[in-house]
Amino acid sequence: MENRSTYIAFIASAVLLFSCNNIQSKNHGPIVLGDSSTIVTEKDPEKLRDLVTDLQPKIKTADIKDSVEAAKKIETKPVADTPKNTAATTSVTPTPVKQVAPSVQLSGNGIKADFKVATVLIPNVTAKLSGKANLEKASGAVFSFVSGTIAGNQLQVTPGVTKVSQRYQTVIAVKNNLGTLPLESLSTTTAWQSLSGSNNIYKITGLDAKSLDYSEANRGEIRNAVAKSARKHHFSRRKTQEWEESVRNARAVNQKPCYIILRSVMWKIDGKDANGKAFSRQVRVDMPL
């Protein structure tokens, strides 16, 4: 039995040795890029399919729920080192301080408007107040001029006033033996202009005769303005013709019998009251014709 096994092994070795001696060695040489003989194209779709599928892990709903609950416990877990404030906190509401309005009185004679938030005084001028004498709740006051001088005068105010502005209105009037006829269609109202001042005293400027703005008109326009004003006053035809005839030589509004007249002056007083609230009041003085 042992001899037989030895014989078989000997025969197998001889066959293997004979096969190796018959194999011819072949040198393929180096691989050349672009050599079509080295490119293998596989057309079998079975061999071209992916052998590794995409990884799509499946997470159980129970696992997600457990993770969320665990995260909540971590976020809401109190910090052991955080000290607790055991002192009681008391909310204190500050008591509002009642503001006391500044004095709104100015001494001296003249045009005086006593508003609740401020007082305005134009000294040494006499005028009559129109309407109610109590101006505490009024937004403005209207006076009718009687005597004195306004142009170049002073306008005094109480503390709290931060700005004083002025505007005025002029009108062309015809004055002759027939009387005085204002030509309302030839009136001019200026824009607000700030007055300069200090220590609550403002200088009234721009009201002298040479500085006044007025409406310009030629002979025909003056005659038409006279006719319009006559109709407004319900003059008769004869009287209207007399007025028209009286201005036939006037070529400009500053030639007799035409005159440039200051009709009214207005002041606007702006400021803040004791509580810091802004206010604005106006004073008007109407001038006689």
C-alpha positions in Angstrom: 0.0 0.0 0.0 2.8 2.3 0.9 4.7 1.5 -2.4 1.5 2.3 -4.4 1.2 5.8 -2.8 4.8 6.5 -3.5 4.4 5.5 -7.1 1.4 7.7 -7.7 3.2 10.7 -6.2 6.2 10.1 -8.5 4.0 10.0 -11.6 2.2 13.3 -10.6 5.5 15.1 -10.1 6.8 14.0 -13.5 3.7 15.2 -15.3 3.9 18.6 -13.6 7.6 19.1 -14.4 7.0 18.2 -18.1 4.2 20.8 -18.4 6.3 23.6 -17.0 9.1 22.9 -19.4 6.8 23.2 -22.5 5.4 26.8 -21.6 7.0 29.4 -23.7 7.8 32.7 -22.0 6.4 35.7 -23.9 7.4 39.3 -23.3 4.3 41.7 -23.7 6.4 44.8 -23.3 5.3 48.0 -21.4 1.7 49.2 -21.5 1.2 52.1 -24.0 -1.5 54.7 -23.4 -4.0 54.9 -26.3 -3.1 51.4 -27.6 -6.4 49.9 -28.6 -5.1 46.4 -28.2 -4.9 46.9 -24.5 -8.4 48.3 -24.1 -11.1 45.8 -23.1 -14.7 46.7 -23.8 -17.2 44.8 -21.8 -20.7 44.6 -23.4 -22.4 42.1 -21.1 -24.9 44.2 -19.0 -24.8 41.5 -16.3 -21.2 42.1 -15.7 -21.5 45.9 -15.9 -24.0 46.4 -13.0 -22.9 47.7 -9.6 -22.0 45.1 -7.2 -22.4 47.5 -4.2 -25.8 49.0 -3.5 -26.3 52.5 -2.0 -26.2 52.5 1.7 -29.7 53.6 3.1 -29.8 52.9 6.8 -33.2 52.4 8.2 -33.8 54.0 11.6 -36.7 52.8 13.7 -39.3 55.3 14.9 -38.7 54.2 18.4 -35.1 55.1 18.2 -35.9 58.7 16.9 -38.3 59.2 19.7 -35.8 58.0 22.3 -33.2 60.4 20.9 -35.5 63.4 21.0 -36.6 62.6 24.6 -33.0 62.2 25.6 -32.0 65.6 24.1 -34.9 67.3 25.9 -33.7 65.9 29.2 -30.2 67.2 28.5 -31.5 70.7 27.6 -33.8 71.0 30.6 -31.5 69.5 33.1 -30.8 72.2 35.8 -27.2 73.2 36.4 -26.3 72.2 39.9 -23.8 75.1 40.4 -26.4 77.8 39.6 -27.3 79.6 42.8 -30.9 80.3 43.5 -32.0 83.9 44.2 -34.1 83.6 47.3 -34.6 87.3 47.8 -38.1 88.6 46.9 -38.2 91.1 44.1 -40.5 94.1 44.7 -41.7 96.2 41.8 -41.5 99.9 42.6 -43.5 102.3 40.5 -42.0 105.7 40.6 -44.3 108.5 41.7 -44.7 111.0 38.8 -43.3 114.4 39.7 -45.9 117.1 39.0 -44.4 119.7 36.7 -45.0 123.3 37.7 -45.7 125.7 34.8 -43.3 128.6 34.6 -44.5 132.1 35.2 -46.3 133.4 32.2 -46.6 137.0 33.4 -44.8 139.9 31.8 -44.8 143.4 33.4 -45.4 146.5 31.4 -48.1 148.1 29.3 -48.8 147.2 25.7 -50.4 144.5 23.6 -50.4 141.4 25.9 -51.6 137.9 25.2 -51.6 135.7 28.3 -51.7 132.1 27.0 -51.5 129.2 29.5 -48.1 128.1 28.1 -46.6 131.5 27.4 -47.2 135.3 27.4 -46.5 137.7 24.6 -46.0 141.4 25.1 -45.4 144.3 22.7 -44.7 147.2 24.9 -46.1 150.8 24.6 -48.7 149.8 22.0 -52.5 150.1 22.6 -54.8 147.7 21.0 -58.2 146.2 21.6 -58.6 142.4 22.0 -61.2 140.7 19.9 -63.3 137.9 21.5 -62.8 136.4 25.0 -60.3 137.9 27.3 -59.3 134.5 28.7 -56.7 133.0 26.3 -55.6 130.0 28.4 -57.3 127.6 26.0 -57.0 129.7 22.9 -54.5 128.9 20.1 -54.4 132.6 19.0 -55.4 136.2 19.8 -56.5 139.0 17.5 -56.1 142.7 18.4 -57.3 145.9 16.7 -54.5 148.5 16.7 -55.3 151.8 18.4 -52.1 153.7 18.9 -48.3 153.3 19.3 -45.5 152.0 17.1 -45.0 148.4 16.1 -42.3 148.7 13.4 -38.9 148.6 15.2 -40.5 147.6 18.5 -39.8 144.6 20.7 -41.8 141.4 21.1 -41.2 139.9 24.6 -42.0 136.3 25.6 -41.7 134.2 28.7 -39.2 131.3 29.1 -40.0 128.2 27.1 -40.4 130.0 23.8 -37.7 128.9 21.3 -38.7 130.6 18.1 -40.7 133.6 17.0 -41.8 134.1 13.4 -43.5 137.0 11.7 -45.6 137.5 8.6 -47.8 140.5 7.4 -50.3 141.5 4.8 -50.4 144.6 2.7 -53.2 146.0 0.6 -53.5 148.7 -2.0 -56.0 151.4 -1.0 -57.4 154.4 -2.8 -57.7 157.5 -0.7 -59.3 160.7 -1.9 -62.2 163.0 -1.3 -64.6 160.1 -1.8 -63.1 158.3 1.2 -60.9 155.2 1.5 -61.4 152.1 -0.7 -59.3 149.0 -0.1 -58.5 147.0 -3.2 -58.7 143.5 -1.8 -57.7 141.9 -5.1 -54.4 143.7 -4.8 -53.3 142.3 -1.4 -50.1 140.4 -0.5 -49.4 138.1 2.4 -45.8 137.2 3.1 -44.3 133.9 4.2 -43.3 133.3 7.8 -39.9 134.8 8.6 -37.9 134.1 11.8 -37.1 137.0 14.0 -33.7 137.3 15.7 -33.6 137.7 19.5 -32.1 136.8 22.8 -33.1 136.6 26.4 -36.7 136.2 25.4 -36.7 139.5 23.5 -37.2 139.6 19.7 -36.7 142.7 17.5 -39.7 143.4 15.2 -38.2 144.2 11.8 -39.3 144.5 8.1 -42.4 146.7 8.7 -41.1 150.1 7.6 -42.7 151.5 4.5 -39.6 150.9 2.3 -39.4 147.2 3.3 -43.0 146.2 2.7 -43.9 143.8 0.0 -47.0 144.7 -2.1 -48.9 143.7 -5.3 -47.9 145.6 -8.4 -50.4 146.6 -11.0 -50.7 148.9 -14.0 -53.4 151.4 -14.9 -55.9 148.9 -16.3 -55.4 146.5 -13.4 -55.9 149.3 -10.8 -59.1 150.4 -12.6 -60.4 146.8 -12.6 -59.6 146.3 -8.9 -61.5 149.5 -8.1 -64.6 148.2 -10.0 -64.4 144.9 -8.2 -64.1 146.5 -4.8 -67.0 148.9 -5.6 -69.3 146.0 -6.5 -68.3 144.2 -3.2 -69.3 147.2 -1.3 -72.6 147.5 -3.3 -71.9 151.0 -4.6 -74.2 152.5 -7.1 -73.2 152.7 -10.7 -72.7 156.4 -10.4 -70.5 156.1 -7.4 -68.5 153.3 -9.0 -67.8 155.5 -12.0 -66.6 158.2 -9.7 -64.1 155.8 -8.0 -62.9 154.6 -11.4 -62.5 158.1 -12.6 -60.5 159.0 -9.5 -57.7 156.6 -10.4 -57.5 157.2 -14.1 -54.1 159.0 -13.8 -52.5 156.3 -11.5 -50.1 154.2 -13.5 -48.7 152.3 -10.5 -49.9 151.3 -7.0 -47.5 153.7 -5.3 -48.9 156.8 -7.1 -51.6 159.0 -5.6 -54.4 158.4 -4.9 -53.2 154.8 -4.4 -51.3 153.9 -1.2 -49.5 150.8 0.1 -51.0 150.0 3.5 -50.0 147.5 6.2 -53.2 145.7 6.8 -52.2 143.2 9.6 -49.1 141.7 11.3 -49.0 138.2 12.6 -46.5 136.5 15.0 -46.1 132.8 15.6 -44.6 131.7 18.9 -43.2 128.1 19.1 -41.7 126.4 22.2 -42.1 123.7 24.8 -44.1 123.7 28.0 -42.9 122.6 31.5 -43.6 118.9 30.5 -41.6 119.1 27.3 -44.6 119.2 25.1 -44.3 121.4 22.0 -46.8 124.3 21.5 -47.5 127.0 19.0 -49.5 130.2 19.5 -50.3 133.1 17.2 -51.0 136.8 17.8 -52.4 139.1 15.1 -52.8 142.8 15.1 -55.1 144.3 12.5 -54.2 147.9 11.4 -56.8 150.5 10.5 -57.1 151.8 7.0 
